[in-house]
Amino acid sequence: MDAVRIRDDIYWVGAIDWSMRNFHGYETGRGSSYNAYLILDEHVTLIDTVKEPFAGELIERISSLIDPEKIDYIVSNHVEPDHSGSLLKILALCPNATVITSLPNGLKGLTARYGEQAYKGIKAGDTLSIGHRTLSFVPTPMLHWPDSMVTYCPEEKVLFSNDAFGQHLASGQRFDDENDIDLILFEAKKYYANILMLYGRQAQAALKALAGLDIELILTGHGISWRSHIKDILSLYQKWST
């Protein structure tokens, strides 16, 4: 279970759930994935974790790159347990790590689920230097929980989008141009319809907040990530949310 290189010093370390057939009450006949990402910099940073039963895969993939004890920051873009469920198991291996989460709802949610930890709450416009790279944080409340946010790395032009722009789709390939684009877009539409459609106004606000960012990669929390069809998925979210 090796990590998958995204680009220099950025790796996918998540897990693929080939057998998942139901999520939030709708059918997911093509499975899904729980995507987490590791950035190797002066301060090693983990972006999200995975659903708790898949913690072993996450740890094994991280360990193929570094000793997990070297993780300095864990960014929790979303409290829901399919993204944060392995947090305590990871913290047990890197007890000096700081967990970055949104204010106030991310902090409230993580504390309620996992007790007092080394949390650092952030708000819109806050940034975090991890060495050669900087992370900035954009709240996206109600996409689809009150705590939701996305993380942007300007030096890499990478958006870690969590639930936004994702799909429930299991694949051994990580990117849009490595898979059937029609299938990805179908699953993206199905995901939006079932998870995000009630929050069109909030989706519009999120799209406006992201409009000024130079994005070369959208690394999603579920399913396939985007590098060749970024304009297409952004355009479709604009259409669906209006």
Buried (B, 14 or more C-beta within 10 A) or exposed (E): EEBBEBEEBBBBBBBBBEEBEEBEEEEBEBBBBBBBBBBBBEBBBBBBBBBBEBBBBBBBBBBEBBEBEBBBBBBBBBBBBBBBBBBBBBBEBBEEBBBBBBBEBBBBBBBEBBEEBEBBBBEEEBEBEBBEBBBBBBBBBBBBBBBBBBBBBBEBEBBBBBBBBBBBBBBEEBBBEBBEBEBBBBBBBBBBEBBBBEBBEBBBBBBEBBEEBEBEBBBBBBBBBBBEBBEBBBEBBEEBBE
